Amino acid sequence: MPADLAVIGLGQLGLPLARAAVAAGVPTLGYRTPSEAGSESGGSLTALELRRLLAAGFRPTTSPAELGRVRTAVICVPTPYGADGGPDLTHVAAAARTLAARLRPYTTVILESSVRPGTTQEVLLPLLEEGSGLRAGRDFHLAYSPGRTDPGNRDHSPTGTPKVIGGLTAACTESAAAFYGRLTDKVVRARGPREAEAVQLLETNFRHVNIALVNEMAVLCHDLGIDLWDVIRCAETKPFGFQAFRPGPGVGGHGIAQDLTGRAPHSLRLVELARQVNDHMPAYVVQRAAALLNEHGKSARGARVLLLGVTYKPDIPDQQGSPAREIARRLMELGAAVSFHDPYVASWNVLDRPVPRADLLYEAVADADLTLLLQHHRTYDLQGLSAKAQLLLDTRGATPTGAAHRL
């Protein structure tokens, strides 16, 4: 059966798009790139989910030849941190070359991956034109649309989430708008690809900067003996001018903070500082853990430390950018015996060696010298776990008041 859509990259962006497309009745081809093999990007389907998608018109493939049989191709490959601190475009370039060799006239190509402003025109466009012999804006349509997914969020569906689109030409924008109009109730047209890319930049940096602010508040309030969680509870009652963010052991996820150092006349200094603050949080958590152990007459060396939740968000298996790995590494370097529990992660490696998984949760919590709550999954009974734990450090502010030490 021919497909209307090819989703290139079945990770955090691609799978939700494929689900939304088949739900809207769009025959969809899901192309899993070679780079996704063994990744931790959350791009996985249960057997039941796959059967449902297949029945609705989804067809997974690893054959590049099939990309030449669709009317719309959306590139959703990962762009992790590169050596220069910005997004690594290796996967975007590889996807572009693969698609270009099969690109047909009148196809609409859309990039959703997180990139710097200018990437669609400066990187993607020449790769597509050189590999296909076609001209963007004349022979095929080209546009950028910021990926807007929130894994695990049940309140905001793709249908109710507006899509921003910036096309190379007005016709490119309208072609992309016609596609997304089948999936969402509202399409927002940007002036062009650079504006649409800057929308993604602003939305991602907004998250990182505000998390950094509340992470700094967490450190300050701990030093002053102030209950930050009560502060946030009170502050979020303000009906205007405030949006509540909560601290944590670090910032994970796929949208990376970009300060554009060396890429623009003026770098985003506030974003650079926010990255420094957030990158320091794993070290701060380990510092607090070691101090707690010391206060109770124990050394970090040889201490049994149990990590609860190693994914970057609650109730999903995605580990992309999770601070748990850095926290585990630092604890191991201090000589701690680290184990973990996560209902969504069957096995976990740190420093190229497997970390023991606690299968009997309550027994493991009771046995550990220190339990670190890094992710608040719904399955965790925090009242019961806090009663069992010798020491519990809650980095998410999720335990009942007085039941644990909080970040």
N, C-alpha and C positions, 0 to 999 in steps of 0.2 A: 504493500500500500504506500503511495507517495506521501511525503510529509510536507506540510506548509512551513514548518519551522525546524531549524537545527539549533539546539542549545549546545555550544561548545564549552565544555567544562561542567562537570556535574558535582560541584562542591557547594559551598555555602550560598552562592548566588544562583548557580545553574539549576540545582534541584528545585528550589521554590518556584523558579520561573517555569520549569517544565511542568510542575504540578498545576500551576495556575493556568497554563496553556491548555493542557488536556482537560481540565475542569471546564474551560470555556469552549471545548469542542474543537480545538486546534490540533490536527494530527502532528505529532512532535517527534523529532529524531533527537536522541540524547547521545552526543559524542563525548565519550570519556577519553581524555587526552592521556598519552603515556606518562606524563608527569604526575598524574593523580594516583598512580598505583602505590598503595601503602601509605597514602597521605593521612593526616589527622584533621582534615578540613571539614569533617562532618558530612561529606558527600556519600552517605550510605543509605541503602534501602533495605527494609526487612522484606522477607519473602512475600508477606501479605501485601505490603505497599506496592511491591513490584508487580504482583498479579493484578492489583487494582489499576495501576497505571497502564499496564499492557492492555487491559480490557477497555480502557478509555481512549486508546489511540497513541500510546507512547511506545517508541521502539528504540532501545539502547543499541549502540554500535561502537565499534572501534575501527571501522573501515572509513578512511578519509574519502573514498570515492563517493560515498553517499551524500557528502556535503554539497555536491553539485546538483542535487535534485530538489532543492528547497527554494522557496520564495524569500524567506527571511532567515538570516543567520545572526545569532546573538553570542558574542564572545564573553564568557563569564569565568575565565581562568583566574587563578589566584595571583596576586602581586604582593608577595611578602616583602619585608624590609630588605633592601639591597645594601651593598657595601657602603654606599654614600648616604645611607639613612633614609633614602626615598624608596618608592616602590620599585621592585625588581621586575623589569618588563620581559624577562626571558620567556615566560610562558605566553605572554601576549604576542610576542614576535613569532614564536613557534606556531601558535594558532593561526596567525595572519598568513604565514607562508603555506600552511596546510590548506587553508581555505582558498587562498589566491590561486593555487594550482587547479582548483575545480570551479572557480567562480564563473557564473554565467551572467549575461546581460540582464538588467532589470531586477537583480537581487538586491534586497535591502540588508545592509550589514550594520549592526549596532554593537558598540562596545559598552559593557556594563562594569568591567573590572575597575578597581580603584587605581587611578592614575593621576599624574600631575596635569595641570592645565596645559593644553597644547599637544598632548600625546596623540589624540585621534588624527590630527592633521600632520604632525611632524614625524610620527612613527608608524601608525597603522596605515594611513593613506598611501605613502610611497611603497610599502611592502605589498599592499593589495594591488596597486597599479603595476608594479614591476613584475609581480608573479602571474598576473592575469592578462596583461596587455590591454586592460580596460581602463576607462577614465572615470574617476569618482565624480559624481554630480552630473555626469552625462550618460554613462553606460550602466552605472549602478549607483544606488543610494547609500550614503554613509552618514551615521549619526552616533551621538553619545547619549547615554541615559544612566544617571547614577543608580547603582544597585541599592535598593531600599528594602533590606530584609532585617528582621529582628528574630533570630532563632529562638524558639520556645515561647514566643509571645502569641498568646491565643486571642488577644483583643483586636489586633490589627491584621486583617486579611489582605492579600494582594488586591482584591477587588476594591477595597476601601482605602487603599494607599495610593495617592496621586503619583503619576510618573512624570518626571521632568525629561524633556527631549530637546536636544540641540543638534540640528542637521547641518551638513556642509552647505546646502542650499535650501531655499524655501521648499522645493519639491522633496528633498531628502527628509526635512522635518515632517512634512505631511505624510510621507510614506511610512515613517516610523510611528507617527501618531495614529495612523490607521491600524497598524499592527497592535500597539499597546491599547488602543481603544477597545479592542476585543477582550482585554483582560482586566481593565480597571475602569472605575466610574469617572475618573478625571485625568486628563492629560494636560500638562503644563508645558507650553512651548518656550524654550529659552532662545536668546538671539542667535546662538550658534553653539558649536561643540565646546569652545573654550569656556563659555558661560556655564554650560551644563557641567563641565568638569569641575569648575570652581564651586558649583553648588555642592558637589560631593566633598570637595576640600573643606568647605565651610561646615557642613554637617558633621563630618568626622572630627575636625578640630574642635568644634563646639563640645563634643562629648569628652574628648581628652582634656581640654582645658578645665572644664567644670569638675571632672573627676580629680584632677590635680589639686584644685582648690580645696575640695573636701578632704582629700588625703592629707594636705598640709594642716587642715583644721583638726584632723584626727590626732596628728602628732602633737600639735599645740595643746589641744584639750587634755590629752593624756598627761602632759607635763604639768598642766595647771590643775589637774584633778577635777576636770569638768566632764560631765556626761554628754558627749557629742551627740549621741543618739536621741537624747531628750531635746537637745538644741535643734536638731533637724526636725523632730516631731513638731515642735512649736513653730519653727520658721515656715514649714510648708503649709501652715494655715493662712498665710498671707495670700490673698486672692489675685495679686498682681505683682509683677516685677521680680518673681522668684520661682525657680524650678528646682525641686529637690533632687540632689544627687547624693549617693552614699559611698563612703570610703570602702576600700578593700585591699587585698594583698598585692594588687597590681592591675594592669589593664590588659585584657586579652582581646581576641577577636581579629577580624580580617581587615577592618578599616584602620589603616595606619595613620598616625599623626604626621603631618608634613609641614615643615617650616620653610621650605623652598630655598634654603641656604645655597647660594651659588647658582640658583636657577632663575632668580628674579632680582630686579634692582634693589628691592627691600625684602629681607627675610622676615618671617613672622616670629619675632623674638619671644612673644608670649607662648607660642606653641613649643618653641625650643625649650623654654623653661619648664613647661608642663611635662614634656617628655622626660626631662631630668628628674622631676619630682616623682612621676609615676614609675620610672625605671628603678628608683631607689626603694620603692615599697617592699619588694621581696626581702631586701637586706634589713629593712626596719622590722619586718615580721619576725625574722630569725633573731634579731637583736632582742625583741620583746620575749620571744620563746626562751632564749638562753637566760634572760634576766629572771623569768618566772621559775625556771628550773633552779637557778641559783638561790632564789628566795626561799625555796623549799628544800634546800640542802642537797641539791643534785647538780651534777655537772652535765653539760651538753654532751661531752664525750662519754659514750657508752649508754646514753639515755635512749629509752625506747620511745620514738616519736611516731604517732599515727596521724596521717594526713587524710582528712575527710573531704572528698570532692576534688578532682584534679582537672575537670573541664573548665572552660573559660566562662560558661554561663550555666545557670541551673537547668536541670532536666533535659539536657541534650548531651550527645557524646562528643561534641566538637572540642578539641584540645588546642586549637590554633592560638598561639600566643599566651596560653595559660601561665600565670605566674607560679603555679605549683611546681613546675619543673625547676625553676631557679631557686625556689625555697628548698626543695628537696636536695638540690646540689649543694647549697650552702650548709645545710644541716649535716650532710654526709661528710663534707670537708671538716666540720667541727668534730667529727667522730661519732655522731648520733646513729643509732640503728633505726632507719626509716622504713616504715611500711605505709600502705595506703588502702583506702576503701573508696570505691565509687561504683554505684549501681549501673553506670553506663560504660564503664571501662573494664574490660576483662584482664588486660595485662598492660604494664607500663614500664618503660625503660628510662633510666636516668644515668648519665655518664657511661653509656653503652653497656649497662648491665641491668637486669630485671630487678624491679622493686617488689618485695614480697606483698602479695595482696591478702588482706584480711577477709576471709570468707565468713567468719563468725563475728559479726560486727560488735555486739555488746561485750563479748569476751575479750575482743581486741582492745576496745576502749578501756575496759577495767584493767587490762594488763599494761597498757601504755603509761609511761611516766608523764607524758604530755600528749594531748590530742589537739590538733590544729584544725579547726573548721575553716576550710578554704572556699568551699562552695556549698550553698544551702540548697540541696536537692529536696524536693517535696517529700521523698520517702524517708527522710531523716526525722525521727522523733527526738527533737532536741531536748525536750523535758526529760525523757528517759535516758538519753545519752549523757546529759550533764550530770544526772544523778549517779551514773556508773563511773564517770571519768575521775581519775585522780587529780588531773589538772586539765582544764579546757580553755584554750584561747580561741575566741570567736572573732574572726576577721570580717564578718558580715553583719554583725549586730542583730543576729537572728534568734539568739537564745533568750529565754525569759530573763527579765532584769534580776540581777544578783545570782544567776545560775552559773555564770562563767566570767572569765576575764575577757573584756572586749578590747578590740583594737583601739 
